[in-house]
Amino acid sequence: MGRLQGKSALITGGASGIGLAAAQAFVREGAKVMLVDRDQGALEAAVKDLGAGNAVAHYADTAQVDAAETFVRAALEKFGGLDIAVLNAGVGSLGLPVDGYPIDEFDRVVGVNLRGVWLTLRACVRVMKPRKAGSIIVTGSIHSHAARALSSPYTTAKAGLLGMVKGAALEMAGHGVRVNMVAPGFIDTPLLRKALDAIVPKGGVSGRDALARNIPMRRLGASEEVAEVMLFLASDEASYTTGASFAADGGVLAAWGPTPD
Ligand SMILES: NC(=O)c1ccc[n+]([C@@H]2O[C@H](COP(=O)([O-])OP(=O)(O)OC[C@H]3O[C@@H](n4cnc5c(N)ncnc54)[C@H](O)[C@@H]3O)[C@@H](O)[C@H]2O)c1
């Protein structure tokens, strides 16, 4: 029997990268999934790939104030319940210093990566709390735990998510709902590829190779490697785990200086 047999899951940002890999892992383990995304074409392709009997698509922008209430209701109508929610929709940010950062760009990044996650969390808690069961998984980042220069809105949002996870976990601890974070490092997805493609190679070394050299495991991660941690948190195997953050980062957060060869 699959580890998520008979369970239903909602995954925001489920049409690509880490969200899609989570959907594939959850379906493999017997769950039915609703993918929420604002990329209609990718959403349709993802559902086709997963199989219409396993997955449904919901087109929405998680930054919009009423979106979450609508897609959570749709998931309840479709599945008759909601056991798991992966709050994963997110965007990258521009590499600019704080004193030169455009305010509307700050609002865009925080609007999706922090406020949008909180709106989704709120809607999920409203249905899971009365049912006294549920596992909520928030996609944070290594930026939830440590900062990087020139990404202040992204770091602000992802660090804020850690407080959100801990606070919600405490509120839900007596109500059977677990809330945890997965903090990916540098994962080979369209989001990261876009950022790496913008880096001009230096001394014949591509941005991708330069980045990999600074990761203790000397490589980028795969979406599937993050999805497996999400699967653990979604499953009953994590029944005593709440308010925690699990890194899937090739050792980045463990490092202070260079890693020996
Ligand atoms: N790739 C990395 O290196 C990395 C590292 C740490 C954290 N993360 C986080 O992982 C999450 C997933 O990113 P990914 O790397 O898989 O990127 P991705 O671009 O492959 O996938 C993100 C998906 O989210 C969707 N999305 C974005 N904003 C949305 C919105 N407002 N409403 C609905 N859907 C929206 C996109 O359309 C896309 O399908 C993000 O929260 C990101 O910040 C990624």
The ligand as an SDF file (V2000), in Angstrom:
LIG
                    3D

 44 48  0  0  0  0  0  0  0  0999 V2000
   14.7180   26.2160   -7.3190 N   0  0  0  0  0  0  0  0  0  0  0  0
   15.3640   26.5700   -6.2220 C   0  0  0  0  0  0  0  0  0  0  0  0
   16.6010   26.5910   -6.2090 O   0  0  0  0  0  0  0  0  0  0  0  0
   14.6040   26.9120   -4.9730 C   0  0  0  0  0  0  0  0  0  0  0  0
   15.3300   27.0480   -3.7900 C   0  0  0  0  0  0  0  0  0  0  0  0
   14.6630   27.3560   -2.6120 C   0  0  0  0  0  0  0  0  0  0  0  0
   13.3040   27.5330   -2.6260 C   0  0  0  0  0  0  0  0  0  0  0  0
   12.6160   27.4130   -3.7850 N   0  0  0  0  0  0  0  0  0  0  0  0
   11.1870   27.6270   -3.7240 C   0  0  0  0  0  0  0  0  0  0  0  0
   10.5160   26.5040   -4.2450 O   0  0  0  0  0  0  0  0  0  0  0  0
    9.2320   26.8980   -4.7090 C   0  0  0  0  0  0  0  0  0  0  0  0
    9.0020   26.3200   -6.0850 C   0  0  0  0  0  0  0  0  0  0  0  0
    9.9560   26.8820   -6.9580 O   0  0  0  0  0  0  0  0  0  0  0  0
   10.5990   26.0960   -8.1970 P   0  0  0  0  0  0  0  0  0  0  0  0
   12.0410   26.2660   -8.1010 O   0  0  0  0  0  0  0  0  0  0  0  0
    9.9860   24.7550   -8.3230 O   0  0  0  0  0  0  0  0  0  0  0  0
   10.1290   27.0780   -9.3700 O   0  0  0  0  0  0  0  0  0  0  0  0
    9.2800   26.8710  -10.7100 P   0  0  0  0  0  0  0  0  0  0  0  0
    9.2930   28.2080  -11.3550 O   0  0  0  0  0  0  0  0  0  0  0  0
    9.7450   25.6770  -11.4570 O   0  0  0  0  0  0  0  0  0  0  0  0
    7.8150   26.5500  -10.1610 O   0  0  0  0  0  0  0  0  0  0  0  0
    7.0530   27.5040   -9.4900 C   0  0  0  0  0  0  0  0  0  0  0  0
    5.6090   27.3500   -9.9360 C   0  0  0  0  0  0  0  0  0  0  0  0
    4.8360   28.2660   -9.1490 O   0  0  0  0  0  0  0  0  0  0  0  0
    3.9200   28.9150  -10.0190 C   0  0  0  0  0  0  0  0  0  0  0  0
    3.5730   30.1980   -9.4260 N   0  0  0  0  0  0  0  0  0  0  0  0
    4.4000   31.2530   -9.1800 C   0  0  0  0  0  0  0  0  0  0  0  0
    3.7020   32.2500   -8.6470 N   0  0  0  0  0  0  0  0  0  0  0  0
    2.4150   31.8300   -8.5450 C   0  0  0  0  0  0  0  0  0  0  0  0
    1.2140   32.4300   -8.0810 C   0  0  0  0  0  0  0  0  0  0  0  0
    1.2000   33.6750   -7.5940 N   0  0  0  0  0  0  0  0  0  0  0  0
    0.0780   31.7030   -8.1200 N   0  0  0  0  0  0  0  0  0  0  0  0
    0.0740   30.4370   -8.6170 C   0  0  0  0  0  0  0  0  0  0  0  0
    1.1720   29.8270   -9.0820 N   0  0  0  0  0  0  0  0  0  0  0  0
    2.3210   30.5270   -9.0500 C   0  0  0  0  0  0  0  0  0  0  0  0
    4.6540   29.0550  -11.3360 C   0  0  0  0  0  0  0  0  0  0  0  0
    3.7580   29.2650  -12.4100 O   0  0  0  0  0  0  0  0  0  0  0  0
    5.3940   27.7270  -11.4030 C   0  0  0  0  0  0  0  0  0  0  0  0
    4.6070   26.7230  -12.0520 O   0  0  0  0  0  0  0  0  0  0  0  0
    9.2090   28.4230   -4.6340 C   0  0  0  0  0  0  0  0  0  0  0  0
    8.5340   28.8040   -3.4580 O   0  0  0  0  0  0  0  0  0  0  0  0
   10.6760   28.7830   -4.5310 C   0  0  0  0  0  0  0  0  0  0  0  0
   10.8840   30.0150   -3.8750 O   0  0  0  0  0  0  0  0  0  0  0  0
   13.2290   27.1060   -4.9570 C   0  0  0  0  0  0  0  0  0  0  0  0
  1  2  1  0
  2  3  2  0
  2  4  1  0
  4  5  1  0
  4 44  2  0
  5  6  2  0
  6  7  1  0
  7  8  2  0
  8  9  1  0
  8 44  1  0
  9 10  1  0
  9 42  1  0
 10 11  1  0
 11 12  1  0
 11 40  1  0
 12 13  1  0
 13 14  1  0
 14 15  2  0
 14 16  1  0
 14 17  1  0
 17 18  1  0
 18 19  2  0
 18 20  1  0
 18 21  1  0
 21 22  1  0
 22 23  1  0
 23 24  1  0
 23 38  1  0
 24 25  1  0
 25 26  1  0
 25 36  1  0
 26 27  1  0
 26 35  1  0
 27 28  2  0
 28 29  1  0
 29 30  1  0
 29 35  2  0
 30 31  1  0
 30 32  2  0
 32 33  1  0
 33 34  2  0
 34 35  1  0
 36 37  1  0
 36 38  1  0
 38 39  1  0
 40 41  1  0
 40 42  1  0
 42 43  1  0
M  CHG  2   8   1  16  -1
M  END
$$$$
